């Protein structure tokens, strides 16, 4: 039987680490903040959802372990201030999770898409992520260590019928992470992406006619490859926990799919060739 001391070591995989999470007030960011805190990290949530962010901090702990800052990731000064606050309040920055993102307008036709919307999606998802990495590197390079994470998407691995701006932005995020992993590896800094399949977060629920989380999860499950289990925000947080922990000390430059094999599924086999074979 494992001792209490051994259990506490296992349970605290981010002990003494400091994490900054953009888009941390809801969805994947919120779940990650909860999990990181559970595993011993001190967390700064950066978001534009002030009420949600402040409420979450009050629920989870005191300012000595978790706090909130208003941060529009498209504004470099906001991002710089968030990084500076993390260092000022908690003494350092070990983990930068560039999780903030938007889908943009629900328009799948290029000739009907608005240029301003396209730019806005790239500003939040790509430029915002770059600002996060830039200012994280500013404080991580002198320390010669650190972990930078990005939330990408299964849309970075295949076309799934989402707006062009979103797909483009997630491909760009993966490219940015790979490029940064080579540059910053020289300083002991690891850079990785996580590419989730559809998760019934508030952002995704806005896409559906129904806002019933259970019904949306049923739709996702029905259209997924891995049956019998539902992908939740907590599952993406677990992937972030692994990549941020010392257990992944030599993992860098990776785009980790958390998609139940969806991105390697060949729909032609299931809906075309296989049906023809059965019919014959």
Buried (B, 14 or more C-beta within 10 A) or exposed (E): EEEEEEEEEEEBBBEEBBBBBBBBBBBBBBBBBBBBBBBBBBBBBBBBBEEBBBEBBEEBBEEEBBBBBBBBBBBBEBBBBBBBBBBEBBEBBBBBBBBBBBBBBEBEEEEEBEEEBBEBBBBBBBBBBBBBBBBBBBBBBEEEBBBBBBBBBBBBBBEBEBBBBBBBBBBBBBBBBBEBBEEBEEBBBBBBBBBBBBBBBBBBBEEBEEEEBEBBBEEBBEEBBBEEEBBBBBBBBBBBBBBBBEEBEEBBBBBBBBBBEBBEBEEEEEEEEEEEEEEE
